[in-house]
Every structure is written in structure tokens, then in C-alpha cells.
Amino acid sequence: MLRKKIAGTWTDEMFLTALYAEEQYIYRISYVYLKQEQEALENVQEVAFRAWKYRKSLKEVTYFKTWLTRITINSALCLLKKHQQLTLTYEDTGAVDDIESSSFENLVVDQLYLADLLERLEVKERSLLLLRYQADYSFQEIADLLDIPVSTVKSTLYRAIQKLQRQQMKGGESG
């Protein structure tokens, strides 16, 4: 229904409805980049503000989610640059006092291990991995979204996967 209309014919209510429908998606992408709930929520607000402010620049409704993803990523990267001096680690995750379920504990350990491996990648490599495997974008969609050639997307993803495999073989050790 909304995808067939041109942005100029959207009412403010239609735009807000489409924006609210993508709120969880924006939060997930934000959280992947920022790794903290409060910063991710702050980014969701910033994305909503920027999307509203620049809604007239959206030429085609079919590109709404791509346009919103680009705003989300750029906003998250801006926040990362602002807080770069305040690099936080997982050391403060501290004691999860009485976890009764070992499967939950294993899940947490696996997630922290994966987060640690991903953290060792460059921002561009991590971004491409997340867009490809978490957001399920095609190579072409990623290339269009980031304004880079498809061959660059593929080679960077391949290199990032190779880095992750080497780190995993080392057991995730630093270095």
C-alpha cells in the first residue's frame, strides 16, 4: 500500500506510521553498532529526528527502509566518534549472581565471545557482516546502501570472515 506512493504524496501521518513500524529495526541496528541500550535508544531518537527533518529528500517510497538504514548507520557512527574516548569493555558485565540455567550461561558466553571477535574487526568490516548476515541484505543492496562497488562488498566480507576464522582458531586471543 505505502510502497506504491511517491514520497511527495505521503501525509505526515503516513510517514510517522512507516517510521514507527521500523522502530525495532532501527534499535537493533543501533544496538549492534553502539553495544549499549541507552546509546541505542538515544540513536533511535536521533534517527527519528533526522528522518522527520529530511523526509522530503526521500524520492521513492520503495527505498524507505534503505534510506532509514543509512540514516541509522550514519547516526550511530557519529555517536561512536563522539564517545570514542570512552571505550567501554565487557569487564563491567560483572557477576550474574545465581544463574541456574547452564544453557543460558553458555548462550551469554557465546554472545560475549562473538561480540569480542566482532569488536576486533574494523568498523567497515563489522558493518558489512552485520548488514549481510543479521539484516539479511544482498550484496547489491549493501553496495547501493553504502555507495561502494559490489566487488568491494564481497572482498571485504571475505576478508572479515577470514579474520574471524583466524581469531577463532587462536581461541579468540588478542593479537
Steps between C-alpha positions, in 0.01 A plus 500: 500500500760759609765377259305609191476862602763764434646678804343832398154348537566365850316669776684565823291228664598244234866588542480468879317167469775364274767637735339345810471168316880495465580606858616154615712462186668836567563397861659167397734664250585771756569246772729301273712809442483663842481191727317684777128524550493869596715605206293287263181661630659843463589411143142391427385847608768665287403290198133589545594868519724485192249295302223748581724797423612362163184312403456716189834370366355147468412481132361148481301321769642163398839618631363603839663219698833542319485876558419442867781244535749747359384768745525247786853392412624855446345616825650206692842568352473866604419392856794259496731780394368723781553230762819352357705605802258317728557151364312263724578134534308202623696497826208667676255227404605365837334228696175358383436378850306179509447381146331167529489408133834395353355533149426867568852540635644336188290726281631807679860378472453427128350843440784672685754291308340594168477865603868491595594349163291755312648783704844414362386570144517842342174696508450456125548122521268470799239714325504284188475178703206631698318630194554173313436243771285675760295740290503250209584748224626375165845599370335741257283660770805553723694649209213738423453589865866584559579633149780251439550244222358149547849357456619708797213368711586142411875533552462687828253240629730217397794668676293560815387137509860386459604723793224357717602145411864571585400656833276205578782256423719692745224463756411869488831608648608861453746573230 
